């Protein structure tokens, strides 16, 4: 069965446009990146949501960020069980091989994954409760944090608070990785939790001392 199809025409045209302009004007830089390898200063764990554009938010160029995206920007707890762990593998590579100095978890407003978690916790998403739901099992990582926002009556505010808690949960789980906690304790790595409002362009940073998010 032929399952692969030709690339859509609009993407082909965009590629050729990029090659003729951006690449052509920066060939030396691109070749240097290829020859010398990557040396990103930071890793960013963000959501798969197409509206979250990490490099645009920080004005970053190629080679600056090691980026991993998944549903709701979640980090699972350390689990060396021999199974498949894409997020954990990316973290291991960034910290132990690339030796990034900063590890950033970036959450965002209107997160569909977080809303799915809320719906599960309210018994309104039986499809996510099904054992075969990859999204549902992934959102199980966040479910324990729902208790912290369960009494918030406004649905929009409840979602925003759980979106922030998703960032906190990921920061907490990062510290369960021995190579992460060791690097943090040695001062070789710093962790940062951020939340962005995609409609307003706002950015908030988690303050571990006061346990709240503050405007950057």
matplotlib code that plots the C-alpha trace (Angstrom):
import matplotlib.pyplot as plt

x = [0.0, 1.3, 0.9, 3.2, 2.0, 3.9, 4.4, 1.6, 2.3, 2.1, 4.8, 7.0, 6.6, 7.4, 10.5, 11.9, 11.1, 13.1, 16.0, 16.2, 16.1, 16.7, 19.1, 20.8, 21.5, 22.8, 24.7, 27.8, 25.9, 23.9, 27.1, 28.8, 25.9, 26.2, 30.0, 30.4, 27.3, 24.7, 25.5, 22.1, 22.2, 18.7, 16.2, 12.5, 9.7, 6.5, 3.1, 2.5, -0.2, 0.5, -0.2, 2.8, 5.9, 8.9, 11.5, 9.3, 8.5, 12.2, 13.5, 15.7, 17.6, 18.6, 21.0, 19.8, 17.2, 16.9, 13.1, 10.8, 7.1, 4.3, 0.7, 0.4, 4.1, 4.2, 7.2, 6.5, 8.2, 11.5, 10.7, 13.7, 11.4, 12.9, 9.8, 9.6, 10.0, 10.3, 10.2, 12.6, 15.0, 15.0, 15.7, 18.5, 20.2, 19.8, 21.2, 23.9, 25.1, 24.4, 24.8, 22.3, 22.5, 18.8, 15.7, 12.5, 8.9, 6.5, 2.8, 0.1, -3.5, -6.4, -4.5, -6.6, -4.7, -5.3, -9.0, -9.1, -7.7, -10.4, -13.1, -11.7, -11.7, -15.3, -16.3, -17.1, -14.5, -15.1, -13.1, -10.0, -10.6, -10.3, -7.2, -6.2, -6.3, -2.7, -3.8, -5.8, -3.0, -0.6, -2.9, -2.9, 0.4, -1.6, -4.7, -3.3, -3.0, -6.7, -7.6, -5.9, -8.3, -11.4, -13.2, -12.7, -16.1, -15.2, -14.3, -11.9, -10.0, -10.0, -8.3, -5.8, -4.9, -4.5, -2.4, 0.0, -0.1, 0.9, 4.1, 4.6, 4.0, 6.6, 9.2, 8.6, 8.9, 12.1, 13.7, 12.9, 15.5, 18.9, 20.9, 18.7, 18.7, 22.4, 23.1, 20.8, 22.5, 25.9, 24.8, 25.3, 21.6, 18.7, 15.0, 12.4, 8.6, 6.8, 3.2, 2.2, -1.2, -1.4, -4.1, -2.5, 1.2, 1.8, 4.4, 4.6, 7.4, 7.0, 8.4, 9.3, 9.7, 6.2, 4.8, 3.0, 3.4, 4.5, 4.5, 7.9]
y = [0.0, 3.4, 5.5, 8.4, 11.1, 14.0, 17.1, 19.7, 22.3, 25.2, 23.7, 23.1, 26.7, 27.9, 25.7, 27.1, 30.6, 30.0, 28.4, 31.4, 34.1, 33.2, 30.3, 32.0, 35.1, 33.0, 30.1, 30.6, 30.4, 27.3, 25.5, 26.5, 25.0, 21.8, 21.5, 22.5, 20.9, 22.3, 24.1, 25.4, 27.3, 26.2, 23.4, 24.4, 22.0, 23.4, 22.3, 20.8, 23.5, 25.3, 28.7, 28.4, 29.6, 29.4, 30.9, 33.8, 34.6, 34.9, 36.0, 33.0, 31.7, 28.3, 26.6, 28.6, 26.3, 22.6, 22.2, 19.4, 19.6, 17.4, 17.6, 20.2, 20.6, 17.8, 16.1, 12.6, 11.3, 9.6, 6.0, 3.8, 0.9, 0.1, 1.4, 4.1, 7.6, 10.4, 13.3, 11.7, 10.8, 14.4, 15.7, 13.2, 14.2, 17.9, 17.7, 15.0, 15.3, 19.0, 20.2, 23.0, 25.7, 26.3, 24.1, 25.9, 24.6, 26.8, 26.5, 28.5, 29.7, 27.8, 24.5, 21.7, 19.0, 20.7, 21.2, 17.4, 16.7, 18.9, 17.1, 13.8, 14.8, 16.0, 12.7, 14.4, 12.7, 8.9, 8.7, 9.9, 7.5, 4.6, 2.6, 2.9, 6.7, 8.0, 11.5, 10.4, 8.4, 11.2, 13.6, 11.3, 13.0, 16.2, 14.8, 15.0, 18.8, 19.1, 19.0, 22.4, 24.0, 21.9, 24.6, 27.3, 28.1, 30.1, 27.6, 29.9, 30.8, 27.1, 26.2, 28.9, 27.8, 24.2, 25.3, 26.9, 23.8, 21.7, 23.8, 23.3, 19.5, 19.3, 21.3, 18.9, 15.8, 17.2, 17.1, 13.3, 12.7, 12.1, 13.7, 16.8, 17.2, 16.6, 19.3, 21.7, 21.1, 21.6, 24.9, 23.7, 23.8, 26.1, 25.3, 27.9, 27.7, 30.0, 30.5, 32.6, 34.1, 33.5, 36.1, 38.9, 38.0, 38.1, 36.1, 35.0, 33.3, 30.9, 32.1, 29.0, 31.1, 32.6, 29.6, 31.8, 33.1, 36.7, 38.9, 39.1]
z = [0.0, -0.9, 2.2, 1.4, -0.9, -2.7, -0.7, -1.1, -3.7, -1.3, 0.8, -2.2, -3.2, 0.3, 0.4, -2.8, -1.6, 1.6, -0.3, -2.7, 0.0, 3.6, 2.9, 0.0, 2.1, 5.1, 3.4, 5.5, 8.8, 7.7, 6.6, 9.8, 11.8, 9.8, 10.1, 13.7, 15.1, 17.5, 20.7, 22.0, 25.3, 26.2, 25.8, 25.5, 26.1, 24.6, 23.4, 20.0, 19.5, 16.1, 17.7, 20.0, 18.1, 20.5, 18.1, 17.2, 20.9, 21.8, 18.4, 18.2, 15.1, 14.1, 16.5, 19.6, 21.1, 21.4, 21.2, 22.2, 21.7, 23.0, 24.1, 26.9, 27.3, 29.9, 31.4, 32.8, 36.0, 35.6, 34.7, 33.5, 32.6, 29.1, 27.3, 24.7, 26.2, 23.6, 26.0, 28.5, 25.7, 24.5, 28.0, 28.5, 25.3, 26.0, 29.5, 29.2, 25.6, 24.7, 28.2, 27.9, 30.6, 30.8, 30.5, 29.9, 30.1, 28.2, 28.8, 27.0, 27.1, 25.4, 25.6, 24.2, 26.1, 29.4, 28.6, 27.8, 31.3, 32.8, 30.8, 32.0, 35.6, 35.3, 33.7, 30.4, 28.1, 28.0, 24.8, 26.7, 29.5, 27.1, 27.7, 24.0, 24.1, 23.8, 24.7, 27.7, 29.1, 28.5, 30.3, 33.3, 34.2, 34.9, 36.6, 40.2, 39.8, 39.0, 42.7, 43.0, 40.6, 41.1, 43.0, 40.5, 39.1, 36.1, 33.3, 31.6, 34.7, 35.8, 32.5, 32.8, 36.3, 35.3, 32.3, 34.8, 37.0, 33.9, 33.9, 37.6, 37.3, 34.6, 36.6, 39.6, 37.4, 35.8, 39.2, 39.4, 36.7, 38.4, 35.7, 35.8, 39.6, 39.7, 37.1, 38.9, 42.3, 40.6, 39.2, 35.6, 34.8, 35.7, 35.3, 34.2, 34.0, 31.6, 30.5, 27.5, 26.5, 22.8, 22.2, 24.2, 23.7, 27.4, 29.2, 32.8, 34.7, 37.6, 40.9, 43.0, 46.2, 46.1, 44.1, 41.6, 38.1, 37.6, 34.5, 32.7]

ax = plt.figure().add_subplot(projection="3d")
ax.plot(x, y, z, "-o")
ax.set_aspect("equal")
plt.show()
